[in-house]
């Protein structure tokens, strides 16, 4: 997971910057709610099948922050909700 994120919004694409200096462009798949908290699903544009799930916090009119999910139970619950949403859309 990225600990330090440099977020540049370009339509629905953001760039994650990891602690080691590596960058990864991701498409914003969507924001979803679970247990009263907002989460965001990101798809890397590197041809992998990965999906990144982060906490989502609005900090301004058109600005937001990604929040690392350090609690394993919260992360697993967010992933389960995301999987349920995806299954319902199929």
Order of alpha helices (4+ residues) and beta strands (2+ residues): beta-beta-beta-beta-beta-alpha
